[in-house]
Amino acid sequence: MGTLLVISEQEKKLVRVVPSERQMRHQKLEFYGFLHFTINTFTDREWGGGHRIPLCFLSGAF
């Protein structure tokens, strides 16, 4: 016996979504970069221990 698939109007709209030309060009790039800075970047630590108080960074007392 087959399964009945019910698709809402919202889902029908999502199926018609296609990437823009700019998005397609980005996907074809061989190289791209992503830089991510966190508090640990500025404390010269690879991993944080959770013991730093974020407000101390605002005052420059780290």
N, C-alpha and C positions, 0 to 999 in steps of 0.2 A: 504494500500500500504506500502511496506517495505522501510526501509531507507538504502541507499547505504553507506557503511563505507569504506573510502579510507585510507589506512595505508601506510605511507612513509617508505622507507628503513631504515631511522634513527629510526623511531618508532619500526620497527621490531627488530632492534638490542637491543633497550631498554627493550623490552618484554623478551628477553633471559637473561637479567642480573639477577644473583642469588647471594645471600650473601655467603661470604666465610665461612669456618668452624669456623674460629676465631670469625667472626661477630655473628654467630649462638650461640656460647658458651657465648658470652657477653650478648646476649638477654635472655639467660636462668639464668643469675645471679639473686639471690634474692635481693641483695643489691649492690649498687655502689654509689659513691659520685661525686659531682661536686662542686668545689670551685671557686668562682668568686670574684676577688678583683677589686675595683675601687678606684678612688681618695677619695671617702667618707670613705673607709676603714681606710685610714691614717689620716683623719681629725676627726675621732671619731664621725661621724654624720651618721644617718640612711639615710637621704635624702639630696641631695645637692640643694642649691638655685641658682646655676649658677653664683654666684658672685666671686668665686675663680678663680684666673688667674693661669693656669697650669704651667707657668714658675716659679712661686714662689715655687713650689714643688721641682724643680730642684736645686734651691739655698738653700733649707732647711729653708726658711723663712716663714714657715707656722705655 
